[in-house]
């Protein structure tokens, strides 16, 4: 049996496309930017989001993420705060002022203080690794609904 990246990283096997993976509408929800230097984690997030109808871009540094955001702003940014070129704190603060982009911090740091700091910087949500695909897609859908209600 062929294994998907989700089987290997999150240990939540996908034999077939599950019901929760279907997009809410016939149109793709938009673009999500995954900012993570860990390729296995980035592939996991990419696979879960693409199954839900998202177009996914991956950036492995904060600098690359800033370039992608400037050239084609995504609907949602999923950001691991610790990247090779520094902390994502400044990027979260910058994006917090934009009503058209939602930010979910995804981090191996699951201490309460880290979660609170991420949210106080302006993130819309915070997930601790390992990320389970069903929880990720539910949170992304919820954030997408909130962005839509902002009128953008």
Secondary structure, 3 states (H helix, E strand, C coil): CCCCHHHHHCCCCCCCCCHHHCCCCCCCCCEEEEECCCHHHHHHHHHHHHHCCCEEEEECCHHHHHHHHHHCCCCEEEECCEECCEECHHHHHHHHCCCCCEEEEEECCCCHHHHHHHHHHCCCEEEECCCCHHHHHHHHHHHHHHHHHCCC
